[in-house]
């Protein structure tokens, strides 16, 4: 029978060979018992003394936690994380419910303080280049623009955003500064207050509310401080399906218009489309992004309207955990250009390069095919092998790191078994003399590799490296009355003399034993209870 899902951790109980329900007296008895086994003063040999000191410290640390009422209750609720995370209880609390409530309160406060202390900056710098302008004797720099925004959490319900933008094209420029205050009025409603100073100074307010499970409505009012004009806006967003969203926006005022949009996004694809028309303009736009892998994507987009007619094609690749590069080719009424983008942790560097202001079919095909071909050649013969080597090295480093940890844990288990061996052999001989319980073979490790009989000794080193011989510690745990009990809900790798030989894999314990000159065998899951001897285990 499978054991129930364990608590956060029970390694300290396994270390002292205790049930999670053990009384304070049981904890003291277990500590005295194990302290006698591992007390450094018992050993004259310096090597054995060092091993004993290491394990005695583990025993003492476990006792200090389990013998303290508050520490034990925290450990039972949150494991070692609750004790090492820096949380401290205030007044003396007597009930587990009170301790749990206090811990949750302190944890939330700590997370909020950490969250509120962090601001979230975002920004972009754009440097527009023009090849035709350069060839005609002008500078290659066509213009520059930059914008920056910092969001700050003022309280649990309030957030402030401060931003600004500047743009320079030729001999003209513009700029503005914006402040937005966001207040979360409830779980379904929020309000924003906005003020912009610059060539177009505006103040405004916007309210958003979830009107149903799948629908959201937004209403806004803005006033221009320059000419006093007022704009009213209303938007409705509707969840059309699991992956699709639709929206309608109506604006009344000096820039009256209506727009209808649609967006669909899933794991591999995302697409958007929008149609706008108003008193002096109309337009339509759409784009589609396909994610070929977690690191690369392609993109096509198009815009048509009273002031735009262009088509884009390109793609991007994630070059690190925080960084992505993109290359986008654009052809339209404004000419032919490439745009290069670097995105990193909320910051963007954008470099549009105008190649030609004229639409020439041959030139358009050449400027698209040559850079694209060079990129795919570079990707296939340089980048792809490089990334494969890098991923392989990372995988090897992870395997080596885990292997080193397992080796270290196995060595620690072997050292612990070495100190148990003398007493374990004495107990074993005592049970042999009275035909009592004798563990003849005990193997702990990968559930899929544990075999019955002697097959373990016949398999490869890769298999045996995931299995640990625990005959000595289990013979040590046999009581004078000839019984062995392993408690339910406690991971057996925490038992003194055990370790986890295969982290992340399900594990089992195989035991062969004799009792009253009869042979027995049992296979038990990692967290399941075991009581032997039992006649049901006879072979």
C-alpha positions as CSV (number, residue, x, y, z in Angstrom):
1,X,0.0,0.0,0.0
2,X,1.3,3.4,-0.9
3,X,2.1,5.7,1.9
4,X,0.3,9.0,2.3
5,X,1.9,12.2,1.1
6,X,4.6,13.2,3.6
7,X,4.8,16.4,5.6
8,X,7.3,19.1,4.4
9,X,10.2,17.1,5.9
10,X,10.7,14.5,8.6
11,X,14.5,14.1,8.4
12,X,15.1,15.0,12.0
13,X,12.6,12.3,13.1
14,X,14.3,9.8,10.9
15,X,17.7,10.8,12.3
16,X,16.6,10.0,15.8
17,X,14.4,7.1,14.7
18,X,11.3,8.6,16.1
19,X,7.6,8.8,15.1
20,X,6.3,12.3,14.4
21,X,4.0,11.7,17.3
22,X,6.8,11.0,19.7
23,X,6.5,12.5,23.2
24,X,9.1,14.8,24.8
25,X,10.3,11.8,26.9
26,X,10.7,9.8,23.7
27,X,12.8,12.6,22.2
28,X,15.0,12.7,25.3
29,X,15.5,8.9,25.3
30,X,16.4,8.8,21.6
31,X,18.9,11.6,22.1
32,X,20.6,9.9,25.0
33,X,20.7,6.7,23.1
34,X,22.3,8.2,19.9
35,X,24.5,10.5,21.9
36,X,26.1,7.5,23.6
37,X,26.8,5.9,20.2
38,X,28.3,9.0,18.6
39,X,29.9,10.8,21.5
40,X,33.5,11.7,20.4
41,X,35.0,10.9,23.8
42,X,34.3,7.2,23.2
43,X,36.9,7.0,20.4
44,X,40.7,7.2,20.7
45,X,41.5,7.1,17.0
46,X,41.5,10.6,15.6
47,X,39.8,9.5,12.3
48,X,37.0,7.8,14.2
49,X,36.7,10.8,16.6
50,X,36.2,13.1,13.7
51,X,33.4,10.9,12.2
52,X,31.8,10.7,15.7
53,X,32.0,14.5,16.1
54,X,30.3,15.1,12.7
55,X,27.4,12.8,13.5
56,X,27.1,13.8,17.2
57,X,26.6,17.4,16.0
58,X,23.7,16.2,13.7
59,X,22.2,14.4,16.6
60,X,22.5,17.4,18.9
61,X,21.0,19.8,16.3
62,X,18.1,17.5,15.8
63,X,17.5,17.3,19.6
64,X,17.7,21.0,20.1
65,X,14.8,21.5,17.6
66,X,12.6,18.6,18.6
67,X,13.0,19.2,22.3
68,X,11.9,22.9,22.0
69,X,8.1,23.1,21.7
70,X,7.9,26.1,19.5
71,X,10.8,25.1,17.2
72,X,9.3,21.6,16.8
73,X,5.9,23.0,15.9
74,X,7.5,25.3,13.3
75,X,9.5,22.4,12.0
76,X,6.4,20.2,11.7
77,X,4.5,22.9,9.8
78,X,7.3,24.3,7.5
79,X,10.3,22.0,7.9
80,X,13.8,23.4,8.1
81,X,12.8,26.4,5.9
82,X,10.6,27.7,8.6
83,X,13.5,27.6,11.0
84,X,16.2,29.0,8.7
85,X,14.2,31.7,7.0
86,X,14.7,34.2,9.7
87,X,11.1,34.2,11.0
88,X,10.8,34.8,14.7
89,X,7.8,34.3,16.9
90,X,6.8,37.1,19.3
91,X,4.8,36.2,22.4
92,X,4.6,32.7,23.7
93,X,2.1,30.8,21.6
94,X,0.7,27.5,22.8
95,X,-1.4,26.2,20.0
96,X,-0.2,25.0,16.6
97,X,-3.0,27.0,15.0
98,X,-1.7,30.2,16.7
99,X,1.9,29.5,15.6
100,X,0.8,28.8,12.0
101,X,-1.2,32.0,11.9
102,X,1.7,34.0,13.3
103,X,4.1,32.4,10.9
104,X,1.9,33.2,7.9
105,X,1.5,36.8,9.1
106,X,5.3,37.3,9.5
107,X,5.9,35.5,6.1
108,X,3.5,37.8,4.3
109,X,5.0,40.9,5.9
110,X,8.5,39.9,5.0
111,X,7.4,39.1,1.4
112,X,5.6,42.4,1.1
113,X,8.6,44.4,2.5
114,X,10.8,42.7,-0.1
115,X,8.3,43.3,-2.9
116,X,7.6,46.9,-1.9
117,X,11.3,47.7,-1.7
118,X,11.8,46.9,-5.3
119,X,11.0,49.2,-8.2
120,X,10.5,47.9,-11.7
121,X,12.3,50.1,-14.2
122,X,11.6,49.9,-18.0
123,X,12.8,51.9,-20.9
124,X,13.9,52.1,-24.5
125,X,16.5,53.8,-26.5
126,X,16.0,54.2,-30.3
127,X,18.7,55.3,-32.7
128,X,17.4,55.8,-36.3
129,X,20.0,55.5,-39.0
130,X,19.6,56.5,-42.7
131,X,21.9,55.1,-45.4
132,X,20.5,57.3,-48.2
133,X,21.1,60.4,-46.1
134,X,24.7,59.4,-45.5
135,X,25.4,58.8,-49.2
136,X,23.9,62.2,-50.0
137,X,26.4,64.0,-47.7
138,X,24.4,64.2,-44.5
139,X,25.1,62.4,-41.3
140,X,24.0,58.8,-40.9
141,X,22.1,59.6,-37.7
142,X,18.4,60.2,-38.6
143,X,17.1,60.8,-35.2
144,X,17.0,59.5,-31.6
145,X,14.3,58.8,-29.1
146,X,14.2,57.5,-25.6
147,X,11.6,56.7,-22.9
148,X,11.9,55.5,-19.4
149,X,9.4,54.4,-16.7
150,X,9.7,53.3,-13.1
151,X,6.9,51.6,-11.2
152,X,6.9,51.7,-7.4
153,X,4.6,49.9,-5.0
154,X,3.5,52.5,-2.5
155,X,1.3,50.1,-0.5
156,X,-0.6,46.9,-0.9
157,X,-3.3,48.6,-3.0
158,X,-1.4,51.6,-4.5
159,X,1.2,51.9,-7.2
160,X,2.9,54.9,-8.7
161,X,4.5,55.1,-12.2
162,X,6.8,57.9,-13.2
163,X,8.0,58.2,-16.8
164,X,9.3,60.4,-19.5
165,X,10.1,60.5,-23.2
166,X,12.2,62.6,-25.6
167,X,12.6,62.4,-29.3
168,X,14.8,64.3,-31.8
169,X,14.4,64.2,-35.5
170,X,16.6,66.6,-37.6
171,X,16.4,70.0,-35.9
172,X,13.1,69.4,-34.1
173,X,12.4,67.6,-30.9
174,X,9.7,66.9,-28.3
175,X,9.4,65.5,-24.8
176,X,7.0,64.8,-22.0
177,X,6.9,63.6,-18.4
178,X,4.1,61.4,-17.1
179,X,2.9,60.4,-13.6
180,X,0.3,57.7,-13.0
181,X,-1.2,56.7,-9.7
182,X,-2.9,53.3,-9.6
183,X,-5.3,52.4,-6.8
184,X,-6.8,48.8,-6.5
185,X,-10.2,49.6,-5.0
186,X,-11.2,46.0,-4.7
187,X,-10.5,42.6,-6.3
188,X,-12.7,43.6,-9.3
189,X,-12.2,47.4,-9.6
190,X,-9.3,49.8,-9.9
191,X,-8.8,53.5,-10.8
192,X,-5.9,55.4,-12.3
193,X,-5.0,59.1,-12.1
194,X,-2.7,60.4,-14.8
195,X,-0.9,63.7,-15.5
196,X,1.4,64.5,-18.5
197,X,3.5,67.6,-18.9
198,X,5.1,68.6,-22.2
199,X,4.0,69.8,-25.6
200,X,0.6,68.2,-24.8
201,X,-0.1,68.7,-21.1
202,X,-3.0,66.4,-20.1
203,X,-4.7,65.3,-16.9
204,X,-7.0,62.3,-16.8
205,X,-8.7,59.6,-14.8
206,X,-9.5,56.0,-15.8
207,X,-11.6,53.4,-14.0
208,X,-11.6,49.6,-14.7
209,X,-14.0,47.0,-13.5
210,X,-14.6,43.3,-14.1
211,X,-18.3,43.2,-14.9
212,X,-18.4,39.4,-15.2
213,X,-16.1,36.5,-15.1
214,X,-15.0,37.0,-18.7
215,X,-15.7,40.7,-19.3
216,X,-13.9,44.0,-18.3
217,X,-15.1,47.5,-18.8
218,X,-12.9,50.6,-18.7
219,X,-14.0,54.3,-18.8
220,X,-11.7,57.3,-19.0
221,X,-11.7,61.1,-19.1
222,X,-8.8,63.3,-20.1
223,X,-8.5,67.1,-20.4
224,X,-5.9,69.0,-22.3
225,X,-4.4,71.9,-20.3
226,X,-3.4,73.6,-23.5
227,X,-6.7,74.1,-25.2
228,X,-9.2,72.7,-22.7
229,X,-10.4,69.9,-25.0
230,X,-12.0,66.9,-23.4
231,X,-11.8,63.3,-24.6
232,X,-14.1,60.5,-23.3
233,X,-13.2,56.9,-23.8
234,X,-14.9,53.6,-23.2
235,X,-13.4,50.1,-23.7
236,X,-14.8,46.7,-23.4
237,X,-12.7,43.5,-23.2
238,X,-14.2,40.0,-23.5
239,X,-12.6,36.6,-23.1
240,X,-13.9,34.8,-26.2
241,X,-12.3,31.5,-25.5
242,X,-9.5,29.9,-23.5
243,X,-6.9,31.5,-25.7
244,X,-8.7,34.4,-27.4
245,X,-9.6,37.9,-26.3
246,X,-11.7,40.6,-28.1
247,X,-12.0,44.3,-27.4
248,X,-13.9,47.4,-28.5
249,X,-12.8,51.0,-27.8
250,X,-14.8,54.2,-28.4
251,X,-13.3,57.6,-28.1
252,X,-15.3,60.9,-28.2
253,X,-13.7,64.3,-28.4
254,X,-11.1,66.0,-30.6
255,X,-9.8,62.6,-31.8
256,X,-13.1,60.7,-32.0
257,X,-12.8,57.2,-33.3
258,X,-13.7,53.5,-32.7
259,X,-11.4,50.5,-32.8
260,X,-12.1,46.8,-32.7
261,X,-9.4,44.3,-31.8
262,X,-8.8,40.6,-31.4
263,X,-5.9,38.7,-29.8
264,X,-5.2,35.0,-29.6
265,X,-2.3,33.4,-27.8
266,X,-1.2,29.9,-26.9
267,X,2.0,28.1,-26.2
268,X,3.3,28.2,-29.8
269,X,1.4,31.0,-31.5
270,X,0.1,34.5,-30.9
271,X,-1.9,36.7,-33.3
272,X,-3.5,40.1,-33.1
273,X,-5.6,42.2,-35.4
274,X,-7.1,45.6,-35.1
275,X,-9.3,48.0,-37.2
276,X,-9.5,51.7,-36.4
277,X,-11.5,54.5,-38.0
278,X,-12.4,58.0,-37.0
279,X,-13.3,61.4,-38.2
280,X,-10.0,61.9,-40.0
281,X,-8.3,58.6,-40.2
282,X,-8.7,54.8,-40.8
283,X,-6.3,51.9,-40.4
284,X,-6.0,48.2,-39.9
285,X,-3.1,46.2,-38.6
286,X,-2.3,42.6,-37.8
287,X,0.7,40.5,-36.7
288,X,1.5,36.8,-36.1
289,X,4.3,35.3,-34.0
290,X,5.3,31.7,-34.2
291,X,7.5,30.2,-31.4
292,X,9.7,27.6,-33.0
293,X,11.3,26.7,-29.7
294,X,11.6,28.2,-26.2
295,X,14.4,30.3,-27.6
296,X,13.5,31.4,-31.1
297,X,10.4,32.9,-32.8
298,X,9.4,34.3,-36.2
299,X,7.1,37.3,-36.8
300,X,5.1,38.8,-39.7
301,X,3.1,42.0,-39.5
302,X,1.3,44.4,-41.7
303,X,-0.3,47.9,-41.4
304,X,-2.5,49.7,-43.9
305,X,-4.4,53.0,-43.5
306,X,-4.6,56.7,-44.2
307,X,-1.0,57.3,-43.0
308,X,0.7,53.8,-43.3
309,X,1.2,51.0,-45.7
310,X,3.9,48.6,-44.8
311,X,4.8,44.9,-44.3
312,X,7.2,43.4,-41.8
313,X,8.9,40.0,-41.5
314,X,11.5,38.9,-39.0
315,X,12.3,36.9,-35.9
316,X,14.2,36.8,-32.7
317,X,16.2,34.6,-30.4
318,X,16.7,34.5,-26.7
319,X,20.5,34.6,-26.1
320,X,20.3,34.4,-22.3
321,X,17.8,34.2,-19.5
322,X,17.1,37.9,-19.6
323,X,18.2,38.9,-23.1
324,X,16.5,38.6,-26.6
325,X,17.7,39.9,-30.0
326,X,15.4,40.6,-32.9
327,X,15.9,41.4,-36.6
328,X,12.9,42.8,-38.6
329,X,12.7,43.7,-42.3
330,X,10.2,46.4,-43.3
331,X,9.0,47.5,-46.7
332,X,6.4,50.2,-47.2
333,X,5.6,53.7,-48.4
334,X,8.4,55.1,-46.2
335,X,11.0,52.9,-47.8
336,X,12.9,49.7,-47.1
337,X,14.6,49.2,-43.8
338,X,15.9,46.7,-41.2
339,X,15.3,47.1,-37.5
340,X,17.6,45.6,-34.9
341,X,16.4,45.2,-31.3
342,X,18.0,44.1,-28.1
343,X,15.6,43.4,-25.2
344,X,17.0,42.8,-21.7
345,X,15.2,42.8,-18.4
346,X,12.7,45.5,-19.3
347,X,15.1,47.6,-21.3
348,X,15.2,47.9,-25.1
349,X,17.8,49.1,-27.6
350,X,16.2,49.7,-31.0
351,X,18.2,50.6,-34.2
352,X,16.1,51.1,-37.3
353,X,18.3,51.4,-40.4
354,X,16.6,53.0,-43.5
355,X,18.2,51.4,-46.6
356,X,16.3,53.1,-49.3
357,X,13.5,55.6,-49.5
358,X,12.4,54.3,-52.9
359,X,10.5,51.1,-53.6
360,X,12.6,49.0,-56.0
361,X,11.7,45.3,-56.4
362,X,15.2,44.1,-57.1
363,X,16.7,46.1,-54.2
364,X,13.9,45.0,-51.9
365,X,14.5,41.3,-52.7
366,X,18.3,41.7,-52.3
367,X,18.2,43.4,-49.0
368,X,15.8,40.7,-47.7
369,X,17.5,37.6,-49.0
370,X,21.2,38.4,-48.5
371,X,21.0,39.2,-44.7
372,X,18.5,36.4,-44.1
373,X,20.7,33.9,-45.9
374,X,23.8,35.1,-43.9
375,X,21.8,34.7,-40.7
376,X,20.7,31.2,-41.4
377,X,24.2,30.1,-42.5
378,X,25.6,31.7,-39.3
379,X,22.9,30.0,-37.3
380,X,23.4,26.6,-38.9
381,X,27.2,26.4,-39.0
382,X,28.3,28.6,-36.1
383,X,25.5,29.4,-33.6
384,X,23.7,26.0,-33.5
385,X,26.9,24.0,-32.8
386,X,27.9,26.6,-30.2
387,X,24.6,26.5,-28.4
388,X,24.6,22.7,-28.5
389,X,28.0,22.6,-26.9
390,X,27.0,25.1,-24.3
391,X,23.8,23.2,-23.4
392,X,25.8,19.9,-23.3
393,X,28.3,21.5,-21.0
394,X,25.5,22.8,-18.7
395,X,23.9,19.4,-18.6
396,X,27.3,17.8,-17.8
397,X,27.9,20.4,-15.0
398,X,24.5,19.7,-13.5
399,X,25.1,15.9,-13.6
400,X,28.6,16.3,-12.1
401,X,27.3,18.6,-9.4
402,X,24.5,16.2,-8.5
403,X,26.9,13.3,-8.6
404,X,29.3,15.1,-6.3
405,X,26.5,15.7,-3.8
406,X,25.4,12.1,-4.0
407,X,29.0,10.9,-3.5
408,X,29.4,13.2,-0.5
409,X,26.1,12.0,1.0
410,X,27.2,8.3,0.4
411,X,30.5,8.9,2.1
412,X,28.8,10.5,5.1
413,X,26.4,7.5,5.3
414,X,29.4,5.1,5.1
415,X,31.2,7.0,7.9
416,X,28.0,6.9,10.0
417,X,27.7,3.1,9.4
418,X,31.4,2.6,10.4
419,X,30.6,3.8,13.9
420,X,27.5,1.7,14.1
421,X,29.2,-1.4,12.9
422,X,30.6,-2.7,16.2
423,X,27.3,-2.4,18.1
424,X,25.3,-3.6,15.0
425,X,27.4,-6.8,14.8
426,X,27.0,-7.4,18.5
427,X,23.2,-7.0,18.3
428,X,23.2,-9.3,15.2
429,X,25.1,-12.0,17.1
430,X,22.8,-11.7,20.0
431,X,19.8,-12.2,17.8
432,X,21.5,-15.2,16.1
433,X,22.1,-16.9,19.4
434,X,18.5,-16.7,20.3
435,X,17.1,-17.4,16.7
436,X,15.7,-13.8,16.7
437,X,15.5,-11.2,14.1
438,X,18.6,-10.9,11.9
439,X,18.8,-8.6,8.8
440,X,20.8,-10.6,6.3
441,X,20.5,-8.1,3.4
442,X,19.1,-4.7,3.1
443,X,19.2,-2.5,0.0
444,X,17.8,1.0,-0.4
445,X,17.6,3.0,-3.6
446,X,15.9,3.5,-7.0
447,X,12.5,1.8,-7.1
448,X,12.9,0.7,-10.7
449,X,16.3,-0.9,-10.0
450,X,15.6,-2.7,-6.8
451,X,15.4,-6.4,-7.5
452,X,14.7,-9.4,-5.4
453,X,17.3,-12.0,-4.8
454,X,21.0,-11.5,-5.9
455,X,20.4,-9.7,-9.1
456,X,21.7,-6.5,-7.7
457,X,25.3,-7.8,-7.6
458,X,25.1,-8.8,-11.3
459,X,24.2,-5.4,-12.8
460,X,26.4,-2.6,-13.9
461,X,28.1,0.1,-11.7
462,X,25.6,2.7,-13.0
463,X,22.8,0.7,-11.3
464,X,24.6,-0.1,-8.1
465,X,25.5,3.6,-7.8
466,X,21.8,4.2,-7.2
467,X,21.5,1.6,-4.5
468,X,22.9,1.7,-0.9
469,X,23.6,-1.3,1.3
470,X,21.9,-0.5,4.7
471,X,22.2,-3.9,6.4
472,X,24.4,-2.4,9.2
473,X,22.1,0.5,10.3
474,X,19.0,-1.7,10.2
475,X,20.6,-4.4,12.4
476,X,21.5,-1.6,14.7
477,X,17.9,-0.5,15.0
478,X,16.6,-4.0,15.9
479,X,15.4,-3.9,19.5
480,X,16.5,-6.4,22.2
481,X,13.0,-8.0,21.9
482,X,13.8,-8.8,18.2
483,X,11.6,-6.2,16.4
484,X,12.3,-3.5,13.8
485,X,9.9,-0.6,13.2
486,X,10.2,2.2,10.6
487,X,7.7,4.9,11.0
488,X,5.1,5.9,8.4
489,X,5.5,9.3,6.6
490,X,9.2,9.5,7.3
491,X,11.6,9.4,4.3
492,X,14.1,6.6,5.0
493,X,17.1,8.5,3.5
494,X,17.1,10.5,6.8
495,X,17.8,7.5,8.9
496,X,21.3,7.4,10.4
497,X,23.6,5.5,8.1
498,X,21.2,6.0,5.1
499,X,21.4,8.6,2.3
500,X,19.5,9.4,-0.9
501,X,21.5,7.6,-3.6
502,X,19.3,8.8,-6.5
503,X,17.7,12.3,-5.9
504,X,14.5,12.8,-7.7
505,X,13.8,9.2,-8.3
506,X,11.2,7.1,-6.4
507,X,12.8,4.7,-3.9
508,X,12.1,1.5,-2.1
509,X,13.7,-0.6,0.6
510,X,14.4,-4.3,0.1
511,X,15.0,-6.4,3.3
512,X,15.9,-10.1,3.6
513,X,15.9,-11.4,7.2
514,X,15.7,-14.5,9.3
515,X,13.6,-15.2,12.3
516,X,13.3,-18.5,14.2
517,X,15.5,-20.0,11.5
518,X,13.0,-19.1,8.7
519,X,13.7,-16.8,5.8
520,X,11.7,-13.7,5.1
521,X,11.7,-10.9,2.5
522,X,9.9,-7.6,2.2
523,X,9.8,-4.7,-0.2
524,X,8.5,-1.4,1.2
525,X,8.0,2.1,-0.3
526,X,10.1,5.1,0.9
527,X,7.5,6.7,3.2
528,X,5.6,3.5,4.1
529,X,5.6,2.0,7.6
530,X,7.5,-1.3,8.2
531,X,7.2,-3.6,11.1
532,X,9.1,-6.9,11.1
533,X,9.1,-9.8,11.7
534,X,5.8,-10.8,10.0
535,X,4.8,-14.2,8.8
536,X,3.3,-12.6,5.7
537,X,6.9,-11.9,4.6
538,X,8.0,-15.6,4.6
539,X,9.5,-17.1,1.5
